[in-house]
């Protein structure tokens, strides 16, 4: 208790860099952990929080932040160490794939094949509470969902989520901030038990659903397989099912 009172800012910073890189074997003082891990977005602003998040991501850490539906936990999709941590933190079955998040619709083609998708189809669904499942490109980290030919891609309708991916310059691996099979979270307090395992928590308060076209955000994004030309398959109904089905019907795509 007393030792942590005498840890200076420079020492705290050095320790934290080791924690993020997985090289610190000692106990991190709880007061230091609270100070360093949780960032109240209302207090620091979005620009500052993005900078802190990038530092954590580039150090190979897993972070948490709000999206347009739920709080998510995330790492750089091309960072294998981060991917392994993500599965470990969630206690997730390694056979269950994890989606990626990109900053703009134009970024999707870097990681997934969009050749058969009309531009207006994607722009009608995204940004939004939809995960589109497409055939993956070889560029995507082979250690992310290694046994899958497909990958789920999100472009959230959420400024912070998209700015993180834009600032990183690459895709983020993104999944819900909870232990697998446990309820999803719409506030950072709900997954407090995960905080000690995270490099950073961006706390934006309780997520409030402002889009009247969506149902309960706790259902998560609607997951739709668009990997086969002009047909689709709903993998998870989620909160945007009606919107997704309406857009696909308008483009002449049929359910399979």
C-alpha positions as CSV (number, residue, x, y, z in Angstrom):
1,X,0.0,0.0,0.0
2,X,2.7,2.5,1.1
3,X,5.0,1.5,-1.7
4,X,2.7,2.6,-4.5
5,X,2.4,6.1,-2.9
6,X,6.1,6.7,-3.6
7,X,6.0,5.5,-7.3
8,X,6.7,8.5,-9.5
9,X,5.1,9.2,-12.8
10,X,8.2,8.2,-14.7
11,X,8.4,4.8,-12.9
12,X,4.7,4.2,-13.3
13,X,5.0,4.9,-17.0
14,X,8.0,2.5,-17.3
15,X,6.1,-0.3,-15.4
16,X,3.0,0.2,-17.5
17,X,4.9,-0.2,-20.8
18,X,6.2,-3.5,-19.5
19,X,2.7,-4.5,-18.5
20,X,1.3,-3.8,-22.0
21,X,4.2,-5.7,-23.5
22,X,3.7,-8.6,-21.2
23,X,7.2,-8.3,-19.6
24,X,6.3,-7.1,-16.1
25,X,6.0,-10.0,-13.6
26,X,5.4,-8.0,-10.5
27,X,2.1,-6.8,-9.0
28,X,0.7,-3.6,-10.4
29,X,-0.5,-1.3,-7.6
30,X,-4.3,-1.1,-7.7
31,X,-4.3,2.7,-7.5
32,X,-1.9,2.9,-10.5
33,X,-4.1,0.4,-12.4
34,X,-7.2,2.5,-11.8
35,X,-5.4,5.6,-12.9
36,X,-3.9,4.2,-16.0
37,X,-6.5,1.7,-17.3
38,X,-9.8,3.6,-17.2
39,X,-10.3,6.7,-19.2
40,X,-13.6,8.7,-18.8
41,X,-14.4,9.9,-22.3
42,X,-16.4,12.8,-21.0
43,X,-13.4,14.1,-19.1
44,X,-10.5,13.7,-21.6
45,X,-12.3,14.0,-25.0
46,X,-12.3,11.8,-28.0
47,X,-9.0,13.0,-29.6
48,X,-7.0,12.3,-26.4
49,X,-8.6,8.9,-25.8
50,X,-7.7,7.8,-29.4
51,X,-4.1,8.6,-28.8
52,X,-4.0,6.6,-25.5
53,X,-5.8,3.7,-27.2
54,X,-3.3,3.6,-30.0
55,X,-0.4,3.4,-27.6
56,X,-2.0,0.4,-25.9
57,X,-2.9,-1.3,-29.2
58,X,0.5,-0.9,-30.7
59,X,2.0,-2.3,-27.5
60,X,0.0,-5.5,-28.2
61,X,-2.6,-4.9,-25.6
62,X,-6.3,-5.5,-25.6
63,X,-8.5,-2.5,-25.0
64,X,-12.2,-1.9,-24.4
65,X,-14.5,0.8,-25.9
66,X,-18.1,1.5,-26.7
67,X,-19.6,0.9,-30.1
68,X,-23.0,1.6,-31.7
69,X,-24.4,-1.6,-30.0
70,X,-22.3,-2.9,-27.1
71,X,-19.0,-2.4,-25.4
72,X,-16.3,-4.3,-27.2
73,X,-12.8,-5.6,-26.5
74,X,-10.3,-5.2,-29.3
75,X,-6.7,-5.6,-30.5
76,X,-4.9,-5.0,-33.8
77,X,-6.1,-7.7,-36.1
78,X,-2.6,-8.2,-37.6
79,X,-1.1,-8.7,-34.1
80,X,-1.0,-12.4,-33.2
81,X,-0.1,-11.8,-29.6
82,X,-3.1,-9.5,-29.2
83,X,-5.4,-12.1,-30.8
84,X,-4.2,-14.8,-28.4
85,X,-4.8,-12.4,-25.4
86,X,-8.3,-11.6,-26.7
87,X,-9.3,-15.2,-26.8
88,X,-7.8,-15.8,-23.3
89,X,-9.5,-12.8,-21.8
90,X,-12.9,-13.9,-23.1
91,X,-12.2,-17.6,-22.4
92,X,-13.5,-18.0,-26.0
93,X,-13.4,-21.3,-27.9
94,X,-10.5,-21.0,-30.4
95,X,-12.8,-22.4,-33.1
96,X,-15.2,-19.5,-32.8
97,X,-14.2,-16.7,-35.2
98,X,-13.7,-13.0,-34.3
99,X,-14.8,-10.2,-36.6
100,X,-12.8,-7.2,-37.6
101,X,-13.6,-3.5,-37.5
102,X,-12.5,-1.0,-40.1
103,X,-12.8,2.8,-40.2
104,X,-14.5,3.2,-43.6
105,X,-16.3,1.1,-46.2
106,X,-13.5,1.5,-48.6
107,X,-11.2,-0.3,-46.2
108,X,-13.1,-3.5,-46.3
109,X,-11.6,-4.6,-49.7
110,X,-8.2,-4.7,-48.1
111,X,-9.2,-7.6,-45.9
112,X,-12.2,-9.2,-47.7
113,X,-13.4,-9.8,-51.2
114,X,-16.2,-7.4,-52.2
115,X,-16.2,-8.0,-56.0
116,X,-19.8,-9.3,-56.1
117,X,-21.2,-6.5,-53.9
118,X,-22.9,-3.5,-55.5
119,X,-21.5,-0.3,-53.9
120,X,-24.9,0.9,-53.0
121,X,-25.6,-2.3,-51.0
122,X,-22.7,-1.8,-48.6
123,X,-23.4,1.9,-48.3
124,X,-27.0,1.1,-47.4
125,X,-25.9,-1.2,-44.6
126,X,-22.8,0.5,-43.3
127,X,-21.8,2.3,-41.2
128,X,-24.3,0.5,-39.0
129,X,-25.1,-2.2,-36.6
130,X,-24.3,-4.9,-39.1
131,X,-21.5,-7.5,-39.5
132,X,-21.1,-8.5,-43.1
133,X,-19.4,-11.9,-43.6
134,X,-17.3,-12.1,-46.7
135,X,-14.5,-14.2,-48.2
136,X,-11.2,-13.2,-46.6
137,X,-8.1,-12.0,-48.5
138,X,-4.7,-13.5,-47.9
139,X,-3.5,-10.2,-46.4
140,X,-5.5,-10.7,-43.3
141,X,-3.5,-12.2,-40.4
142,X,-3.5,-16.0,-40.9
143,X,-3.6,-16.4,-37.1
144,X,-7.0,-14.7,-37.0
145,X,-9.6,-17.4,-37.5
146,X,-7.0,-19.7,-39.2
147,X,-9.5,-22.4,-40.2
148,X,-12.1,-20.0,-41.7
149,X,-12.3,-18.9,-45.3
150,X,-14.7,-16.1,-44.3
151,X,-14.4,-13.1,-42.0
152,X,-17.0,-10.8,-40.4
153,X,-16.4,-7.1,-41.0
154,X,-17.9,-4.2,-39.1
155,X,-18.0,-0.5,-39.8
156,X,-19.8,0.7,-36.7
157,X,-22.1,3.8,-36.7
158,X,-20.0,5.1,-33.9
159,X,-17.4,7.9,-34.2
160,X,-14.9,6.6,-31.6
161,X,-14.9,3.1,-33.0
162,X,-14.2,4.2,-36.5
163,X,-11.6,6.8,-35.5
164,X,-9.7,4.2,-33.6
165,X,-9.5,2.0,-36.8
166,X,-8.7,5.0,-39.0
167,X,-5.9,6.2,-36.7
168,X,-4.5,2.7,-36.4
169,X,-4.3,2.5,-40.2
170,X,-5.4,-1.2,-40.0
171,X,-8.2,-3.4,-38.9
172,X,-9.1,-4.1,-35.3
173,X,-10.2,-7.5,-34.1
174,X,-13.4,-6.7,-32.3
175,X,-15.8,-8.8,-30.1
176,X,-18.1,-8.1,-27.2
177,X,-16.7,-7.2,-23.8
178,X,-17.7,-10.1,-21.8
179,X,-16.7,-13.7,-20.9
180,X,-18.1,-16.0,-23.6
181,X,-21.7,-17.1,-23.0
182,X,-22.2,-14.3,-20.4
183,X,-24.5,-11.3,-21.0
184,X,-23.2,-8.6,-23.3
185,X,-22.5,-5.2,-21.8
186,X,-23.8,-1.7,-22.5
187,X,-21.7,0.0,-19.8
188,X,-18.0,-0.4,-18.7
189,X,-19.1,-1.1,-15.1
190,X,-20.7,-4.4,-16.3
191,X,-17.4,-5.9,-17.2
192,X,-15.3,-4.5,-14.4
193,X,-14.0,-8.0,-13.6
194,X,-12.2,-7.8,-17.0
195,X,-10.5,-4.5,-16.4
196,X,-7.3,-6.0,-14.8
197,X,-6.7,-7.9,-18.0
198,X,-7.1,-5.0,-20.3
199,X,-4.5,-2.4,-21.4
200,X,-7.1,0.4,-21.5
201,X,-10.8,0.9,-20.9
202,X,-12.5,3.8,-22.7
203,X,-15.5,4.5,-20.5
204,X,-18.2,6.3,-22.4
205,X,-21.0,5.7,-19.9
206,X,-24.1,3.7,-20.8
207,X,-24.7,3.1,-24.5
208,X,-28.0,4.6,-25.5
209,X,-29.7,3.5,-28.7
210,X,-30.6,6.6,-30.8
211,X,-31.5,4.8,-34.1
212,X,-35.2,4.1,-34.1
213,X,-34.7,1.5,-36.9
214,X,-32.9,-0.8,-34.5
215,X,-34.3,-3.1,-31.9
216,X,-32.6,-3.8,-28.5
217,X,-28.8,-3.1,-28.9
218,X,-28.0,-5.9,-26.3
219,X,-28.8,-8.3,-29.2
220,X,-25.6,-7.1,-30.9
221,X,-25.1,-6.4,-34.5
222,X,-27.0,-8.4,-37.2
223,X,-24.5,-10.9,-38.8
224,X,-25.2,-11.6,-42.5
225,X,-23.2,-13.8,-44.8
226,X,-22.8,-12.1,-48.2
227,X,-20.1,-14.3,-49.5
228,X,-22.1,-15.8,-52.3
229,X,-23.3,-13.6,-55.2
230,X,-26.9,-12.3,-54.9
231,X,-27.8,-14.5,-52.0
232,X,-27.5,-14.0,-48.3
233,X,-27.8,-16.0,-45.0
234,X,-28.6,-14.5,-41.6
235,X,-26.2,-15.9,-39.1
236,X,-27.5,-13.8,-36.2
237,X,-30.6,-11.7,-36.2
238,X,-29.2,-9.1,-33.9
239,X,-30.7,-5.6,-33.6
240,X,-30.8,-4.6,-37.3
241,X,-32.6,-7.5,-38.9
242,X,-35.4,-5.6,-40.5
243,X,-33.1,-3.0,-42.0
244,X,-30.8,-5.7,-43.4
245,X,-33.6,-7.7,-45.0
246,X,-35.1,-4.6,-46.5
247,X,-31.9,-3.4,-48.0
248,X,-31.1,-6.8,-49.5
249,X,-34.6,-7.3,-50.9
250,X,-34.3,-3.8,-52.5
251,X,-31.1,-5.1,-54.3
252,X,-32.7,-8.3,-55.4
253,X,-30.7,-10.6,-53.1
254,X,-32.4,-13.8,-52.0
255,X,-32.2,-15.7,-48.7
256,X,-30.5,-19.0,-48.9
